[in-house]
Amino acid sequence: MAEASDFIPPGSAASLSPVERAAIVLLSMGEEPAAAVLRCLSREELLDVTQVMSRLSGIKVDWVKTSLQDFFDDYREQSGVHGASRSYLKRSLDLALGQQIASSVLNSIYGDAIRPKMQRLQWASPKWLAEQISQEHQRMQAVFLAFLPSALATEVVGALPESTSASRDRVLLQMARLSEVDADLLAELEELVERCLAGLGQQGATVEGVKQVAEILNRMPEQRQQMVELLRAHDPVVVGEIETSMYEFFMLSRQSEATLTRLIEEVPLELWAVALKGAEPAVRDAILAAMPRRQAQSFEDLMRRGGPMPMSRVEQARAEIMTQVKALVDAGEIQVQLFAEAVVE
C-alpha cells in the first residue's frame, strides 16, 4: 500500500494526463501558434486534444506551470538537429542522381506523392467517400482504399452500398492482391482524389441524431420511460444506441456524492482504475472526492501501477460501469442527473 506522502490530492497537477497537459500548453500559446500545431496532428489526435480543450475549466496555476515546465524540459532534451525535409532531400538528390531517379528514391522513402492528398480526405464523411467511389471500377475502389488511413478505410468499406457492382469482399480481396500501382492507374486515382477534394465543401453536414434524441429524452423525466418504450416498438436497435448515449461516462462528474459512493461500492476498484485512464479531470476528481482518504490513496497507487492501457480496454471498462449505473437506476437504487442543469440556492 502507498504511504500517505504518496497520496496525490484530486485535481493535482501530477494527476493530469498527457493529453490534458498538451491541451493546457495549446491554450497557453494563443490561437495562431496553437492552430499551427493542430495542423500537424492526425484526425484522432486533433479530436482528442480539442475535446479536452473544450471541457477544461477553472485551470489551476500549478496545472499550467507543470504542463509548461514538462514541455520545456522535453524541448531541452532535443538535440536541435532535425532530419532532412523532403524538399531538402529532393534538391540534393536531383543534383546527385537526376530528377527521375530522385523521384523514385523519394517515393520509396516517403511513399507516393498521392498520400498527402489522401490524408486530407480524413475530414470527409466515410459515407460521402463511399458514395464518391461507388461507381468506380473494382480495381480503382481497391487502390483508393489502399491509400487511405486504415481507420478511415474501414469506415468507408462499411459504408459502401450493397448494390455496388463490386461487393465489399471482392474489393478487399482486390486490395490484398495489390503490390504496385502502375502510372496510368495512379494518374486515374489522382483525378478521383482531386474531384473528392474539390467536393469536400459540398458534402452534407454530420448530425448526431442519436445523441440529440438522448439529450431530449433526458429532459423529459416524467415521460422518458413511456417514450423509450414507444420508440423501442419501432426500432429496438436505435433505442439501444439512444440508451447508451443517455448514460455516457462524463455524466459521472455531475452526480451527487451519495450516488458516487454507491457506485464505488458496486464497481470493483480495478475496473475504476482502467476506466479512469485518460478521463477528464472533472470525472476523476468527482470519483476520488467520493472515496474515503485511505481508499483514495490505495486507488491512486493502483492506477499508477496499472501503467498505460489500450483505448479499447478503457472504453470497454467505461461501458461496463455505465451498464451497472443503468441497472442500479432501473432498480430504483440510485438517482442520477442525466444532463448538466442550472441550479439555484
Buried (B, 14 or more C-beta within 10 A) or exposed (E): EBEEEEBBEBBBBEBBBEBBBBBBBBBBEEEEEBEEBBEEBEEEEBEBBBEBBEBBEEBEEEBBEBBBEBBEEEEEEEEEEEEEEEEEBBEEBBEEEEEEEBBEBBEEEEEBEBEEBBBEBBEBBBBBBBBBBBEBEBBBBBBBBBBBBEEBBEBBBEBBEEEBEBEBEBBBEBBEEBEEBEEEBBEBBBEBBEEBBEEBEEBEEEEEEBBEBBBEBBEEEEEBEEBBEEBBEEEEEBBEBBBBBBBEBEBBBBBBEEBBBBBBEBBEEEBBBBBBBBBBBBBBBBBBEBBEEEEBBBBBBBBEEEEEBEEEEBEBBBEBBBEBBBEBBEEEEBEBBBEEEEEEE
